[in-house]
Every structure is written in structure tokens, then in C-alpha cells.
Amino acid sequence: MAREFSRTRRVGQELQKEIAMILQREIKDERLGMVTVSGVEVSKDLNYAKVFVTFLENDAERIETGMAALKDASGYIRSLVAKAVRLRVTPELRFVYDQSLVEGMRISTLVSSTIAEDQRRSAGRDDEEEQEEQN
């Protein structure tokens, strides 16, 4: 019987949970601001973990300083993860900015504005048709 989740996926989920708690409770770097761990991809040999993060601010400069802070703290975060998660080898953490949330919000805004514009246009056509029928 095949497993529903592979070991790498389960380890990734556990790392995501632990890293999120560590960033929230242990890291006191002001450069980070509000950071969210949106996902973790672990290599098959469990030696590397790509940690996808998002920031509350959309400012490119703040994101860059936040990523630099994460890079600086990656060794310390890795040591805290090693204490919390029982693995033979704790993966090397590589932090990557996840633009999917920002891109998703942008697309959602575009769709909403397009729908609103279509509704305004159809309302305008209905008004024109009513005026023609009255004449």
C-alpha cells in the first residue's frame, strides 16, 4: 500500500510549522517585521530545505532587508530546528521570497475590476434599451 505523503513532504510540513514558530517567538530582529512561512520544499536526501516566506510589507527595500536578516539568522534558526525536530541531519535552510501571494492578490484585483466594469457596461446597455423602448 502506497503512502499518501512522502517522507520529504511530511518533513517539510513539520519544518514549516517549527520555523514559523521560531520566527514568531525566538527571532527578535527588527529587520524582519511580519514574516510568514508559506511553504518548505525538502530535497530527497533531506540535506537542504527551501523555505518560502512572505512579508506583510510589499516594499521592495523592506523585503530585501528582511531576506538579508533571514540569511544572517539561518544558522541560528537551523540550530533551533535541530533541537525541536528529531532528524539524523538537520537540513541547510535556504530562504526564498514567495511572490505567489502578492501575484494572487494582483490577479484577484484584476478579475474583480473586470467584473465590475462588465457589470457597469451591461447596466449602461440596459438603460439604453429601456430608453429606445420608451421612444
N, CA, C and O atoms as CSV, one atom per row, in Angstrom:
chain,resi,resn,atom,element,x,y,z
A,1,MET,N,N,0.844,-1.177,0.000
A,1,MET,CA,C,0.000,0.000,0.000
A,1,MET,C,C,0.891,1.243,0.000
A,1,MET,O,O,1.771,1.380,0.850
A,2,ALA,N,N,0.664,2.133,-0.941
A,2,ALA,CA,C,1.481,3.345,-1.060
A,2,ALA,C,C,1.087,4.367,-0.002
A,2,ALA,O,O,-0.075,4.469,0.392
A,3,ARG,N,N,2.068,5.105,0.438
A,3,ARG,CA,C,1.805,6.154,1.417
A,3,ARG,C,C,1.189,7.359,0.712
A,3,ARG,O,O,1.497,7.653,-0.442
A,4,GLU,N,N,0.309,8.047,1.442
A,4,GLU,CA,C,-0.300,9.238,0.876
A,4,GLU,C,C,0.704,10.370,0.766
A,4,GLU,O,O,0.706,11.114,-0.214
A,5,PHE,N,N,1.555,10.498,1.768
A,5,PHE,CA,C,2.538,11.574,1.795
A,5,PHE,C,C,3.931,10.978,1.850
A,5,PHE,O,O,4.190,10.039,2.603
A,6,SER,N,N,4.812,11.524,1.059
A,6,SER,CA,C,6.192,11.059,1.090
A,6,SER,C,C,6.880,11.601,2.336
A,6,SER,O,O,6.395,12.534,2.976
A,7,ARG,N,N,7.997,11.011,2.662
A,7,ARG,CA,C,8.745,11.455,3.838
A,7,ARG,C,C,9.183,12.909,3.685
A,7,ARG,O,O,9.122,13.681,4.642
A,8,THR,N,N,9.624,13.282,2.487
A,8,THR,CA,C,10.076,14.661,2.291
A,8,THR,C,C,8.941,15.657,2.517
A,8,THR,O,O,9.158,16.735,3.070
A,9,ARG,N,N,7.743,15.301,2.093
A,9,ARG,CA,C,6.597,16.190,2.294
A,9,ARG,C,C,6.255,16.309,3.778
A,9,ARG,O,O,5.975,17.403,4.268
A,10,ARG,N,N,6.278,15.192,4.486
A,10,ARG,CA,C,5.985,15.231,5.931
A,10,ARG,C,C,7.036,16.036,6.678
A,10,ARG,O,O,6.705,16.836,7.554
A,11,VAL,N,N,8.308,15.827,6.333
A,11,VAL,CA,C,9.388,16.590,6.969
A,11,VAL,C,C,9.227,18.073,6.638
A,11,VAL,O,O,9.423,18.921,7.509
A,12,GLY,N,N,8.878,18.394,5.407
A,12,GLY,CA,C,8.662,19.777,5.003
A,12,GLY,C,C,7.557,20.450,5.795
A,12,GLY,O,O,7.690,21.605,6.201
A,13,GLN,N,N,6.465,19.729,6.015
A,13,GLN,CA,C,5.363,20.284,6.797
A,13,GLN,C,C,5.778,20.529,8.243
A,13,GLN,O,O,5.423,21.552,8.830
A,14,GLU,N,N,6.520,19.603,8.810
A,14,GLU,CA,C,6.991,19.761,10.184
A,14,GLU,C,C,7.975,20.926,10.288
A,14,GLU,O,O,7.913,21.712,11.233
A,15,LEU,N,N,8.875,21.033,9.323
A,15,LEU,CA,C,9.822,22.149,9.316
A,15,LEU,C,C,9.096,23.484,9.171
A,15,LEU,O,O,9.455,24.461,9.828
A,16,GLN,N,N,8.083,23.529,8.319
A,16,GLN,CA,C,7.321,24.761,8.133
A,16,GLN,C,C,6.713,25.218,9.451
A,16,GLN,O,O,6.794,26.393,9.808
A,17,LYS,N,N,6.107,24.287,10.168
A,17,LYS,CA,C,5.485,24.613,11.450
A,17,LYS,C,C,6.522,25.112,12.456
A,17,LYS,O,O,6.303,26.122,13.125
A,18,GLU,N,N,7.642,24.409,12.564
A,18,GLU,CA,C,8.672,24.778,13.543
A,18,GLU,C,C,9.349,26.098,13.193
A,18,GLU,O,O,9.577,26.928,14.073
A,19,ILE,N,N,9.671,26.298,11.925
A,19,ILE,CA,C,10.337,27.539,11.519
A,19,ILE,C,C,9.411,28.732,11.735
A,19,ILE,O,O,9.859,29.797,12.160
A,20,ALA,N,N,8.125,28.560,11.447
A,20,ALA,CA,C,7.168,29.646,11.675
A,20,ALA,C,C,7.123,30.025,13.152
A,20,ALA,O,O,7.098,31.208,13.490
A,21,MET,N,N,7.114,29.024,14.033
A,21,MET,CA,C,7.093,29.314,15.470
A,21,MET,C,C,8.394,29.962,15.916
A,21,MET,O,O,8.381,30.873,16.744
A,22,ILE,N,N,9.508,29.506,15.380
A,22,ILE,CA,C,10.810,30.088,15.737
A,22,ILE,C,C,10.867,31.551,15.304
A,22,ILE,O,O,11.307,32.407,16.072
A,23,LEU,N,N,10.429,31.840,14.090
A,23,LEU,CA,C,10.453,33.223,13.608
A,23,LEU,C,C,9.542,34.118,14.439
A,23,LEU,O,O,9.845,35.290,14.662
A,24,GLN,N,N,8.436,33.563,14.890
A,24,GLN,CA,C,7.481,34.344,15.669
A,24,GLN,C,C,7.971,34.580,17.098
A,24,GLN,O,O,7.792,35.671,17.640
A,25,ARG,N,N,8.583,33.574,17.707
A,25,ARG,CA,C,8.895,33.644,19.138
A,25,ARG,C,C,10.356,33.907,19.470
A,25,ARG,O,O,10.650,34.555,20.474
A,26,GLU,N,N,11.273,33.417,18.649
A,26,GLU,CA,C,12.690,33.442,19.018
A,26,GLU,C,C,13.501,34.544,18.347
A,26,GLU,O,O,14.417,35.092,18.960
A,27,ILE,N,N,13.187,34.872,17.123
A,27,ILE,CA,C,13.990,35.838,16.368
A,27,ILE,C,C,13.470,37.247,16.648
A,27,ILE,O,O,12.309,37.556,16.377
A,28,LYS,N,N,14.327,38.080,17.184
A,28,LYS,CA,C,13.926,39.435,17.575
A,28,LYS,C,C,14.547,40.501,16.676
A,28,LYS,O,O,14.726,41.639,17.110
A,29,ASP,N,N,14.870,40.164,15.462
A,29,ASP,CA,C,15.483,41.099,14.521
A,29,ASP,C,C,14.412,42.048,13.973
A,29,ASP,O,O,13.420,41.601,13.398
A,30,GLU,N,N,14.614,43.343,14.153
A,30,GLU,CA,C,13.634,44.337,13.705
A,30,GLU,C,C,13.535,44.411,12.184
A,30,GLU,O,O,12.534,44.898,11.658
A,31,ARG,N,N,14.540,43.943,11.482
A,31,ARG,CA,C,14.514,43.988,10.016
A,31,ARG,C,C,13.475,43.034,9.435
A,31,ARG,O,O,13.048,43.201,8.292
A,32,LEU,N,N,13.067,42.038,10.214
A,32,LEU,CA,C,12.130,41.040,9.698
A,32,LEU,C,C,10.711,41.573,9.573
A,32,LEU,O,O,10.060,41.342,8.554
A,33,GLY,N,N,10.222,42.269,10.567
A,33,GLY,CA,C,8.835,42.695,10.536
A,33,GLY,C,C,7.922,41.479,10.626
A,33,GLY,O,O,8.231,40.506,11.313
A,34,MET,N,N,6.802,41.545,9.929
A,34,MET,CA,C,5.851,40.432,9.923
A,34,MET,C,C,6.199,39.488,8.776
A,34,MET,O,O,5.999,39.812,7.605
A,35,VAL,N,N,6.718,38.324,9.127
A,35,VAL,CA,C,7.125,37.343,8.125
A,35,VAL,C,C,6.282,36.083,8.304
A,35,VAL,O,O,5.980,35.682,9.427
A,36,THR,N,N,5.910,35.468,7.190
A,36,THR,CA,C,5.110,34.248,7.201
A,36,THR,C,C,5.825,33.179,6.385
A,36,THR,O,O,6.332,33.450,5.297
A,37,VAL,N,N,5.858,31.975,6.917
A,37,VAL,CA,C,6.422,30.842,6.174
A,37,VAL,C,C,5.280,30.230,5.369
A,37,VAL,O,O,4.352,29.655,5.937
A,38,SER,N,N,5.351,30.354,4.045
A,38,SER,CA,C,4.260,29.871,3.203
A,38,SER,C,C,4.469,28.444,2.708
A,38,SER,O,O,3.532,27.823,2.207
A,39,GLY,N,N,5.676,27.922,2.841
A,39,GLY,CA,C,5.927,26.551,2.419
A,39,GLY,C,C,7.380,26.175,2.591
A,39,GLY,O,O,8.250,27.037,2.713
A,40,VAL,N,N,7.635,24.872,2.599
A,40,VAL,CA,C,9.001,24.354,2.694
A,40,VAL,C,C,9.121,23.175,1.739
A,40,VAL,O,O,8.316,22.245,1.782
A,41,GLU,N,N,10.129,23.221,0.878
A,41,GLU,CA,C,10.448,22.095,-0.005
A,41,GLU,C,C,11.755,21.491,0.475
A,41,GLU,O,O,12.760,22.189,0.611
A,42,VAL,N,N,11.737,20.187,0.732
A,42,VAL,CA,C,12.917,19.495,1.238
A,42,VAL,C,C,13.474,18.613,0.126
A,42,VAL,O,O,12.717,17.958,-0.592
A,43,SER,N,N,14.800,18.597,-0.014
A,43,SER,CA,C,15.432,17.738,-1.023
A,43,SER,C,C,15.230,16.273,-0.639
A,43,SER,O,O,14.953,15.959,0.519
A,44,LYS,N,N,15.372,15.388,-1.613
A,44,LYS,CA,C,15.137,13.960,-1.365
A,44,LYS,C,C,16.064,13.386,-0.303
A,44,LYS,O,O,15.673,12.497,0.452
A,45,ASP,N,N,17.302,13.898,-0.244
A,45,ASP,CA,C,18.241,13.393,0.761
A,45,ASP,C,C,18.108,14.114,2.106
A,45,ASP,O,O,18.861,13.832,3.038
A,46,LEU,N,N,17.159,15.037,2.206
A,46,LEU,CA,C,16.860,15.798,3.430
A,46,LEU,C,C,18.023,16.671,3.896
A,46,LEU,O,O,18.075,17.047,5.067
A,47,ASN,N,N,18.946,16.997,3.010
A,47,ASN,CA,C,20.078,17.847,3.381
A,47,ASN,C,C,19.800,19.330,3.167
A,47,ASN,O,O,20.461,20.175,3.771
A,48,TYR,N,N,18.835,19.653,2.320
A,48,TYR,CA,C,18.533,21.048,2.013
A,48,TYR,C,C,17.034,21.284,2.117
A,48,TYR,O,O,16.225,20.428,1.760
A,49,ALA,N,N,16.686,22.460,2.610
A,49,ALA,CA,C,15.281,22.854,2.677
A,49,ALA,C,C,15.147,24.266,2.132
A,49,ALA,O,O,15.825,25.188,2.585
A,50,LYS,N,N,14.269,24.419,1.162
A,50,LYS,CA,C,13.967,25.729,0.601
A,50,LYS,C,C,12.742,26.244,1.355
A,50,LYS,O,O,11.658,25.667,1.262
A,51,VAL,N,N,12.925,27.334,2.104
A,51,VAL,CA,C,11.865,27.886,2.943
A,51,VAL,C,C,11.287,29.109,2.232
A,51,VAL,O,O,11.982,30.106,2.036
A,52,PHE,N,N,10.015,29.025,1.850
A,52,PHE,CA,C,9.353,30.119,1.148
A,52,PHE,C,C,8.695,31.038,2.166
A,52,PHE,O,O,7.917,30.591,3.010
A,53,VAL,N,N,9.013,32.328,2.081
A,53,VAL,CA,C,8.493,33.293,3.046
A,53,VAL,C,C,7.818,34.458,2.328
A,53,VAL,O,O,8.155,34.792,1.191
A,54,THR,N,N,6.864,35.064,3.018
A,54,THR,CA,C,6.222,36.288,2.551
A,54,THR,C,C,6.302,37.317,3.669
A,54,THR,O,O,6.414,36.970,4.845
A,55,PHE,N,N,6.245,38.577,3.289
A,55,PHE,CA,C,6.291,39.676,4.245
A,55,PHE,C,C,5.004,40.477,4.149
A,55,PHE,O,O,4.392,40.562,3.084
A,56,LEU,N,N,4.599,41.063,5.265
A,56,LEU,CA,C,3.390,41.877,5.276
A,56,LEU,C,C,3.564,43.106,4.388
A,56,LEU,O,O,2.636,43.510,3.686
A,57,GLU,N,N,4.754,43.695,4.422
A,57,GLU,CA,C,5.032,44.870,3.602
A,57,GLU,C,C,5.334,44.439,2.165
A,57,GLU,O,O,5.952,43.400,1.930
A,58,ASN,N,N,4.890,45.249,1.222
A,58,ASN,CA,C,5.172,44.968,-0.187
A,58,ASN,C,C,6.328,45.795,-0.715
A,58,ASN,O,O,6.647,45.733,-1.902
A,59,ASP,N,N,6.957,46.567,0.155
A,59,ASP,CA,C,8.058,47.440,-0.226
A,59,ASP,C,C,9.289,46.598,-0.562
A,59,ASP,O,O,9.720,45.773,0.244
A,60,ALA,N,N,9.847,46.807,-1.742
A,60,ALA,CA,C,10.985,46.001,-2.205
A,60,ALA,C,C,12.191,46.129,-1.278
A,60,ALA,O,O,12.904,45.153,-1.045
A,61,GLU,N,N,12.417,47.322,-0.753
A,61,GLU,CA,C,13.563,47.533,0.136
A,61,GLU,C,C,13.384,46.775,1.454
A,61,GLU,O,O,14.333,46.179,1.965
A,62,ARG,N,N,12.165,46.800,2.001
A,62,ARG,CA,C,11.884,46.077,3.251
A,62,ARG,C,C,12.008,44.562,3.036
A,62,ARG,O,O,12.495,43.843,3.908
A,63,ILE,N,N,11.568,44.094,1.882
A,63,ILE,CA,C,11.676,42.668,1.572
A,63,ILE,C,C,13.145,42.273,1.481
A,63,ILE,O,O,13.546,41.228,1.992
A,64,GLU,N,N,13.939,43.106,0.832
A,64,GLU,CA,C,15.368,42.819,0.687
A,64,GLU,C,C,16.069,42.775,2.049
A,64,GLU,O,O,16.881,41.885,2.299
A,65,THR,N,N,15.757,43.732,2.925
A,65,THR,CA,C,16.384,43.726,4.256
A,65,THR,C,C,15.891,42.542,5.081
A,65,THR,O,O,16.652,41.964,5.857
A,66,GLY,N,N,14.619,42.180,4.916
A,66,GLY,CA,C,14.082,41.013,5.616
A,66,GLY,C,C,14.754,39.722,5.171
A,66,GLY,O,O,15.061,38.856,5.990
A,67,MET,N,N,14.979,39.600,3.866
A,67,MET,CA,C,15.658,38.411,3.345
A,67,MET,C,C,17.101,38.353,3.836
A,67,MET,O,O,17.615,37.275,4.134
A,68,ALA,N,N,17.753,39.513,3.922
A,68,ALA,CA,C,19.124,39.557,4.443
A,68,ALA,C,C,19.150,39.129,5.910
A,68,ALA,O,O,20.061,38.420,6.339
A,69,ALA,N,N,18.147,39.563,6.678
A,69,ALA,CA,C,18.063,39.175,8.089
A,69,ALA,C,C,17.868,37.669,8.225
A,69,ALA,O,O,18.473,37.039,9.092
A,70,LEU,N,N,17.027,37.091,7.370
A,70,LEU,CA,C,16.808,35.642,7.411
A,70,LEU,C,C,18.079,34.890,7.040
A,70,LEU,O,O,18.405,33.870,7.648
A,71,LYS,N,N,18.787,35.391,6.049
A,71,LYS,CA,C,20.040,34.745,5.645
A,71,LYS,C,C,21.053,34.794,6.785
A,71,LYS,O,O,21.745,33.812,7.055
A,72,ASP,N,N,21.134,35.951,7.455
A,72,ASP,CA,C,22.057,36.093,8.582
A,72,ASP,C,C,21.704,35.156,9.732
A,72,ASP,O,O,22.588,34.635,10.411
A,73,ALA,N,N,20.402,34.945,9.946
A,73,ALA,CA,C,19.951,34.143,11.082
A,73,ALA,C,C,19.745,32.673,10.734
A,73,ALA,O,O,19.340,31.896,11.598
A,74,SER,N,N,20.011,32.274,9.503
A,74,SER,CA,C,19.689,30.904,9.075
A,74,SER,C,C,20.415,29.841,9.898
A,74,SER,O,O,19.834,28.798,10.198
A,75,GLY,N,N,21.657,30.082,10.264
A,75,GLY,CA,C,22.391,29.112,11.083
A,75,GLY,C,C,21.774,28.949,12.460
A,75,GLY,O,O,21.641,27.832,12.960
A,76,TYR,N,N,21.395,30.069,13.074
A,76,TYR,CA,C,20.754,30.031,14.392
A,76,TYR,C,C,19.391,29.348,14.302
A,76,TYR,O,O,19.044,28.534,15.158
A,77,ILE,N,N,18.623,29.678,13.269
A,77,ILE,CA,C,17.312,29.047,13.072
A,77,ILE,C,C,17.487,27.548,12.875
A,77,ILE,O,O,16.708,26.755,13.406
A,78,ARG,N,N,18.494,27.160,12.122
A,78,ARG,CA,C,18.762,25.738,11.887
A,78,ARG,C,C,19.080,25.024,13.200
A,78,ARG,O,O,18.627,23.901,13.418
A,79,SER,N,N,19.853,25.667,14.074
A,79,SER,CA,C,20.183,25.034,15.360
A,79,SER,C,C,18.940,24.880,16.228
A,79,SER,O,O,18.800,23.880,16.933
A,80,LEU,N,N,18.030,25.862,16.185
A,80,LEU,CA,C,16.782,25.744,16.946
A,80,LEU,C,C,15.880,24.658,16.360
A,80,LEU,O,O,15.206,23.939,17.097
A,81,VAL,N,N,15.874,24.545,15.039
A,81,VAL,CA,C,15.095,23.482,14.384
A,81,VAL,C,C,15.646,22.118,14.784
A,81,VAL,O,O,14.882,21.183,15.022
A,82,ALA,N,N,16.969,22.003,14.859
A,82,ALA,CA,C,17.602,20.729,15.226
A,82,ALA,C,C,17.174,20.286,16.621
A,82,ALA,O,O,17.021,19.091,16.872
A,83,LYS,N,N,16.981,21.240,17.529
A,83,LYS,CA,C,16.537,20.901,18.882
A,83,LYS,C,C,15.073,20.476,18.912
A,83,LYS,O,O,14.676,19.646,19.729
A,84,ALA,N,N,14.273,21.053,18.011
A,84,ALA,CA,C,12.833,20.807,18.034
A,84,ALA,C,C,12.413,19.590,17.214
A,84,ALA,O,O,11.446,18.915,17.567
A,85,VAL,N,N,13.122,19.304,16.130
A,85,VAL,CA,C,12.736,18.221,15.218
A,85,VAL,C,C,13.818,17.152,15.245
A,85,VAL,O,O,14.998,17.440,15.042
A,86,ARG,N,N,13.408,15.926,15.495
A,86,ARG,CA,C,14.361,14.820,15.584
A,86,ARG,C,C,14.637,14.263,14.190
A,86,ARG,O,O,13.854,13.483,13.647
A,87,LEU,N,N,15.767,14.681,13.627
A,87,LEU,CA,C,16.222,14.171,12.342
A,87,LEU,C,C,17.695,13.805,12.464
A,87,LEU,O,O,18.425,14.381,13.271
A,88,ARG,N,N,18.117,12.854,11.664
A,88,ARG,CA,C,19.533,12.472,11.672
A,88,ARG,C,C,20.393,13.653,11.247
A,88,ARG,O,O,21.414,13.946,11.869
A,89,VAL,N,N,19.975,14.327,10.185
A,89,VAL,CA,C,20.668,15.517,9.700
A,89,VAL,C,C,19.639,16.634,9.572
A,89,VAL,O,O,18.601,16.454,8.935
A,90,THR,N,N,19.921,17.774,10.171
A,90,THR,CA,C,19.027,18.922,10.022
A,90,THR,C,C,19.353,19.611,8.700
A,90,THR,O,O,20.512,19.940,8.444
A,91,PRO,N,N,18.351,19.831,7.863
A,91,PRO,CA,C,18.608,20.411,6.540
A,91,PRO,C,C,19.188,21.822,6.617
A,91,PRO,O,O,18.893,22.585,7.536
A,92,GLU,N,N,20.013,22.144,5.635
A,92,GLU,CA,C,20.500,23.511,5.482
A,92,GLU,C,C,19.333,24.341,4.962
A,92,GLU,O,O,18.684,23.964,3.986
A,93,LEU,N,N,19.066,25.468,5.612
A,93,LEU,CA,C,17.904,26.284,5.273
A,93,LEU,C,C,18.284,27.357,4.258
A,93,LEU,O,O,19.253,28.095,4.438
A,94,ARG,N,N,17.503,27.424,3.197
A,94,ARG,CA,C,17.664,28.470,2.185
A,94,ARG,C,C,16.336,29.210,2.091
A,94,ARG,O,O,15.315,28.629,1.724
A,95,PHE,N,N,16.361,30.478,2.420
A,95,PHE,CA,C,15.135,31.274,2.420
A,95,PHE,C,C,14.919,31.911,1.054
A,95,PHE,O,O,15.837,32.477,0.461
A,96,VAL,N,N,13.671,31.804,0.565
A,96,VAL,CA,C,13.300,32.314,-0.756
A,96,VAL,C,C,12.028,33.144,-0.593
A,96,VAL,O,O,11.078,32.710,0.058
A,97,TYR,N,N,12.015,34.334,-1.186
A,97,TYR,CA,C,10.815,35.171,-1.142
A,97,TYR,C,C,9.751,34.571,-2.054
A,97,TYR,O,O,10.013,34.287,-3.223
A,98,ASP,N,N,8.557,34.382,-1.517
A,98,ASP,CA,C,7.448,33.767,-2.245
A,98,ASP,C,C,6.523,34.862,-2.780
A,98,ASP,O,O,5.798,35.502,-2.019
A,99,GLN,N,N,6.557,35.065,-4.079
A,99,GLN,CA,C,5.734,36.107,-4.694
A,99,GLN,C,C,4.338,35.613,-5.048
A,99,GLN,O,O,3.523,36.401,-5.529
A,100,SER,N,N,4.040,34.364,-4.832
A,100,SER,CA,C,2.756,33.820,-5.268
A,100,SER,C,C,1.584,34.501,-4.570
A,100,SER,O,O,0.538,34.698,-5.188
A,101,LEU,N,N,1.733,34.862,-3.301
A,101,LEU,CA,C,0.652,35.529,-2.576
A,101,LEU,C,C,0.387,36.910,-3.169
A,101,LEU,O,O,-0.765,37.275,-3.403
A,102,VAL,N,N,1.436,37.669,-3.409
A,102,VAL,CA,C,1.303,39.009,-3.990
A,102,VAL,C,C,0.717,38.908,-5.393
A,102,VAL,O,O,-0.163,39.686,-5.762
A,103,GLU,N,N,1.201,37.959,-6.165
A,103,GLU,CA,C,0.710,37.773,-7.532
A,103,GLU,C,C,-0.754,37.338,-7.522
A,103,GLU,O,O,-1.539,37.790,-8.356
A,104,GLY,N,N,-1.123,36.475,-6.595
A,104,GLY,CA,C,-2.514,36.046,-6.466
A,104,GLY,C,C,-3.439,37.203,-6.125
A,104,GLY,O,O,-4.539,37.309,-6.668
A,105,MET,N,N,-2.988,38.073,-5.220
A,105,MET,CA,C,-3.790,39.245,-4.862
A,105,MET,C,C,-3.933,40.187,-6.057
A,105,MET,O,O,-5.000,40.764,-6.267
A,106,ARG,N,N,-2.874,40.344,-6.833
A,106,ARG,CA,C,-2.924,41.212,-8.009
A,106,ARG,C,C,-3.919,40.670,-9.036
A,106,ARG,O,O,-4.707,41.427,-9.604
A,107,ILE,N,N,-3.880,39.373,-9.270
A,107,ILE,CA,C,-4.795,38.750,-10.232
A,107,ILE,C,C,-6.233,38.851,-9.741
A,107,ILE,O,O,-7.141,39.120,-10.527
A,108,SER,N,N,-6.445,38.639,-8.447
A,108,SER,CA,C,-7.782,38.755,-7.871
A,108,SER,C,C,-8.337,40.165,-8.047
A,108,SER,O,O,-9.514,40.336,-8.364
A,109,THR,N,N,-7.496,41.166,-7.843
A,109,THR,CA,C,-7.912,42.555,-8.031
A,109,THR,C,C,-8.269,42.818,-9.487
A,109,THR,O,O,-9.260,43.490,-9.772
A,110,LEU,N,N,-7.470,42.294,-10.406
A,110,LEU,CA,C,-7.763,42.463,-11.833
A,110,LEU,C,C,-9.097,41.821,-12.208
A,110,LEU,O,O,-9.886,42.410,-12.947
A,111,VAL,N,N,-9.344,40.625,-11.703
A,111,VAL,CA,C,-10.599,39.930,-12.001
A,111,VAL,C,C,-11.778,40.714,-11.436
A,111,VAL,O,O,-12.789,40.891,-12.115
A,112,SER,N,N,-11.656,41.184,-10.201
A,112,SER,CA,C,-12.737,41.951,-9.575
A,112,SER,C,C,-13.035,43.231,-10.344
A,112,SER,O,O,-14.198,43.573,-10.557
A,113,SER,N,N,-11.988,43.941,-10.764
A,113,SER,CA,C,-12.210,45.187,-11.508
A,113,SER,C,C,-12.823,44.905,-12.878
A,113,SER,O,O,-13.646,45.686,-13.356
A,114,THR,N,N,-12.439,43.812,-13.507
A,114,THR,CA,C,-13.011,43.444,-14.805
A,114,THR,C,C,-14.487,43.098,-14.664
A,114,THR,O,O,-15.300,43.497,-15.499
A,115,ILE,N,N,-14.838,42.367,-13.625
A,115,ILE,CA,C,-16.244,42.018,-13.382
A,115,ILE,C,C,-17.061,43.278,-13.130
A,115,ILE,O,O,-18.156,43.429,-13.673
A,116,ALA,N,N,-16.533,44.185,-12.305
A,116,ALA,CA,C,-17.247,45.431,-12.012
A,116,ALA,C,C,-17.441,46.255,-13.279
A,116,ALA,O,O,-18.507,46.836,-13.483
A,117,GLU,N,N,-16.424,46.311,-14.128
A,117,GLU,CA,C,-16.525,47.063,-15.380
A,117,GLU,C,C,-17.559,46.434,-16.306
A,117,GLU,O,O,-18.334,47.150,-16.941
A,118,ASP,N,N,-17.582,45.104,-16.391
A,118,ASP,CA,C,-18.581,44.416,-17.214
A,118,ASP,C,C,-19.992,44.699,-16.710
A,118,ASP,O,O,-20.910,44.894,-17.507
A,119,GLN,N,N,-20.166,44.723,-15.396
A,119,GLN,CA,C,-21.488,44.998,-14.830
A,119,GLN,C,C,-21.926,46.427,-15.142
A,119,GLN,O,O,-23.096,46.671,-15.435
A,120,ARG,N,N,-20.978,47.377,-15.077
A,120,ARG,CA,C,-21.311,48.770,-15.418
A,120,ARG,C,C,-21.707,48.878,-16.885
A,120,ARG,O,O,-22.658,49.579,-17.229
A,121,ARG,N,N,-20.978,48.186,-17.742
A,121,ARG,CA,C,-21.288,48.232,-19.176
A,121,ARG,C,C,-22.663,47.634,-19.460
A,121,ARG,O,O,-23.445,48.204,-20.220
A,122,SER,N,N,-22.957,46.484,-18.848
A,122,SER,CA,C,-24.256,45.849,-19.094
A,122,SER,C,C,-25.384,46.696,-18.517
A,122,SER,O,O,-26.472,46.728,-19.093
A,123,ALA,N,N,-25.160,47.379,-17.402
A,123,ALA,CA,C,-26.171,48.271,-16.838
A,123,ALA,C,C,-26.401,49.443,-17.784
A,123,ALA,O,O,-27.538,49.886,-17.951
A,124,GLY,N,N,-25.352,49.945,-18.398
A,124,GLY,CA,C,-25.473,51.038,-19.369
A,124,GLY,C,C,-26.255,50.607,-20.592
A,124,GLY,O,O,-27.049,51.385,-21.121
A,125,ARG,N,N,-26.048,49.393,-21.050
A,125,ARG,CA,C,-26.784,48.873,-22.214
A,125,ARG,C,C,-28.263,48.706,-21.880
A,125,ARG,O,O,-29.128,49.015,-22.699
A,126,ASP,N,N,-28.550,48.215,-20.671
A,126,ASP,CA,C,-29.943,48.040,-20.260
A,126,ASP,C,C,-30.666,49.382,-20.236
A,126,ASP,O,O,-31.823,49.472,-20.645
A,127,ASP,N,N,-29.983,50.433,-19.756
A,127,ASP,CA,C,-30.578,51.767,-19.722
A,127,ASP,C,C,-30.870,52.265,-21.131
A,127,ASP,O,O,-31.925,52.852,-21.374
A,128,GLU,N,N,-29.941,52.036,-22.068
A,128,GLU,CA,C,-30.132,52.462,-23.455
A,128,GLU,C,C,-31.302,51.726,-24.087
A,128,GLU,O,O,-32.088,52.336,-24.812
A,129,GLU,N,N,-31.437,50.419,-23.830
A,129,GLU,CA,C,-32.529,49.629,-24.394
A,129,GLU,C,C,-33.870,50.104,-23.857
A,129,GLU,O,O,-34.848,50.158,-24.603
A,130,GLU,N,N,-33.933,50.451,-22.564
A,130,GLU,CA,C,-35.180,50.939,-21.977
A,130,GLU,C,C,-35.584,52.267,-22.606
A,130,GLU,O,O,-36.766,52.497,-22.861
A,131,GLN,N,N,-34.611,53.143,-22.858
A,131,GLN,CA,C,-34.911,54.435,-23.470
A,131,GLN,C,C,-35.422,54.244,-24.892
A,131,GLN,O,O,-36.338,54.951,-25.312
A,132,GLU,N,N,-34.849,53.299,-25.644
A,132,GLU,CA,C,-35.289,53.040,-27.014
A,132,GLU,C,C,-36.705,52.480,-27.025
A,132,GLU,O,O,-37.496,52.826,-27.903
A,133,GLU,N,N,-37.041,51.617,-26.058
A,133,GLU,CA,C,-38.377,51.039,-25.995
A,133,GLU,C,C,-39.416,52.106,-25.664
A,133,GLU,O,O,-40.548,52.039,-26.143
A,134,GLN,N,N,-39.040,53.082,-24.853
A,134,GLN,CA,C,-39.973,54.143,-24.481
A,134,GLN,C,C,-40.234,55.086,-25.652
A,134,GLN,O,O,-41.303,55.692,-25.720
A,135,ASN,N,N,-39.302,55.221,-26.554
A,135,ASN,CA,C,-39.474,56.125,-27.713
A,135,ASN,C,C,-40.318,55.466,-28.727
A,135,ASN,O,O,-40.588,56.048,-29.778
